[in-house]
């Protein structure tokens, strides 16, 4: 049971990463940007794709290496917490938050807390 949050986060990162690498416009279409230039696709593949796949890999390492587990989980929890905090700040500045950003805010915050508990 203690490892379940790691598997959930690993699946989420892997889904995000592979999806962004394969179909970057599916990522941005959720936020009202259905068309991307080559540079835009490159950015999505790097920030969502490469990052997501490598974070999933780090979680796999955390499952296999007890000596690295705490550091990996803390780092990924902080990364997710930072994303959620950025969404909150953006919502405060804009005085609104749309459905998909809110869904991702809740997911990021929940996964961050779960990873902290799995340390």
N, C-alpha and C positions, 0 to 999 in steps of 0.2 A: 504493500500500500504506500509506503514511503516514496517509492520510485514513480508512482502513477503520475504526479504532476510533471515529472521530467519527460515521461513519454508523451503526455498531452502537449507540452510546450514543444517538444521535438517534432511532433506531427504538424503542429501549427506553423513552425518555422519552415519545415520542409515543404509544406503545401504552398506557403507564401513564396518561397524561393523558387521552386520548380515552376509554379504558375507564372511568376514574373519573368523568368528566363524564357519560357515558351511563348507567352502571350502578354507582353508588357502593357498593351492597351486595355486589357481586361482590368488591370490594376487601376489605371488612371480614369477609366470610364466611370468607375464608382464615384469619382469625385468631380464629375462633369467635364472631363477632358478625354473625349473618345479618340482624338487624333493626336499623334505624336510625330515629331521629326525624328530623324535618325539619332540626333543627339539626345532627344527626350527618351527614346527607347533604350539607348545606352545607359542613361542615368537610372531608369527604372530597373533594368537588368542588374546594374551594379548595386544600387542601394537596397532594393527589395529582393532581387534574385540571389546574387552572390552572397550577400549578408545573411539571408535566410538559410541558405543551404549550409553555410559554414557554422552558423549558430546551432543548427540541428546536429551537425557533426560534433561540436563542442559538448552538447548535451549527451551525446553517445559516449564521449570520452569521460564525462562526469559519472556516468553509470559504471564505467569500467575501472576508473582510477579514484579510489577513495581519497588519496592524498591531494587530488586536484578538485574534487567535487565541490567543496565549499567555495573556493575562489571562482570557479566557473559559474556556479549558481548565483552567487552574489553579483558577479559582473553582468550576467544576463538579466537578473531581476532589476538591477539599476538601469540597464539599457531600456527595458520595457517600461519601467517607472518614468524614465525621462521622456519617452514617447507619450505616455499618458499625460504627464505634466505639461508637455508642449501643447497637447490638444486642449487641456483645460485653459491654459494661458491664451491660446488662440480664441477659444470660445468667449473668454472674458473680454478680450480686445474687440472682437467682432460682435459681441452681445448676442451670439447665436451659435448653435452647433447643429449641423445636419445629421441625418440618420446614420450614415455610414461612419463618419468620424466618431459619433457617439458610441456606436457598436464597437469600433476598434479601441476606443478609450477604455471601455468596460473590459474588453478582452485583455488588453495590455495590463491593466491594473490587476485583474484577477490572476493572470499568469505570473506577474511579478510576485504577488503575495504567495501564490502556491509554490513558486521556486524558493522563496525565502523559508517557507515551512519545511521544504524538502532538504534543507541544508543539514 
